[in-house]
């Protein structure tokens, strides 16, 4: 298959739902609550950063990029006083497997084996340069249970893409907090949704809007200018192009086979009903 930027979006729409059960499935919330983590966000920051070990909150803020530093600092390092990274890693994997099983994803499914084998082959040669979250997850042992291995594989693809996205934003001079405002201005999600899920007060939101407007990216009413639209398109297209580098180790027929294997699994996950209609990831579901 042709390796065009739009191909990267097709892969993203398929591997992201499989990975994202760790944020949206009730099994995940229950498992993290059972460890003693207080509330969704403590569990989120603990589980997603667990591959890094108990690093300082500014490291997590830097790598996750678009979250409020105060929100990260509220969760970490307090979470590690309750349950350490190894406990978080076990909880996120086991709960993801439980959710995938509930959706009907089984280890004896040929698609599962194909997807795991091809991603494992791809990541053997995919560069970790500048991709800290990807590298931290890659350093973890591959699970032996097939559905756990599938979830791990999609997590690798997800964090590889995410690290590249952060690099593109940083190179464009768009801060993490500004990137959320830019995302909303592009119509991907509503401003109210992003304010709520990424913890802005009105003053911070307005400050980000002013900063973007001063650079000619937003109008006075918060809409994208022509330059803002061009920048947003550049960020998304470059993110797509960079994410395809994860598949350099696969032949074209293998890449097509991976897409074909992931598609019915992603459909089963979406049909499971746990993925919200609106997410910051703006996934396409009509495939």
GIGIHU-V890657 format. One record per run of one state. SS is the DSSP state (2 for helix, 1 for strand, 0 for the rest). FROM is the first residue (numbers start at 1). TO is the last residue. If there is no record, write none. Layout:
# GIGIHU-V890657
((SS & FROM & TO) (SS & FROM & TO))
This chain:
# GIGIHU-V890657
((0 & 1 & 4) (2 & 5 & 24) (0 & 25 & 25) (2 & 26 & 35) (0 & 36 & 38) (2 & 39 & 52) (0 & 53 & 56) (2 & 57 & 64) (0 & 65 & 68) (2 & 69 & 75) (0 & 76 & 77) (2 & 78 & 82) (0 & 83 & 84) (2 & 85 & 102) (0 & 103 & 109) (2 & 110 & 123) (0 & 124 & 131) (2 & 132 & 138) (0 & 139 & 145) (2 & 146 & 171) (0 & 172 & 175) (2 & 176 & 185) (0 & 186 & 190) (2 & 191 & 197) (0 & 198 & 201) (2 & 202 & 214) (0 & 215 & 217) (1 & 218 & 218) (0 & 219 & 223) (1 & 224 & 224) (0 & 225 & 225) (2 & 226 & 247) (0 & 248 & 251) (2 & 252 & 271) (0 & 272 & 287))
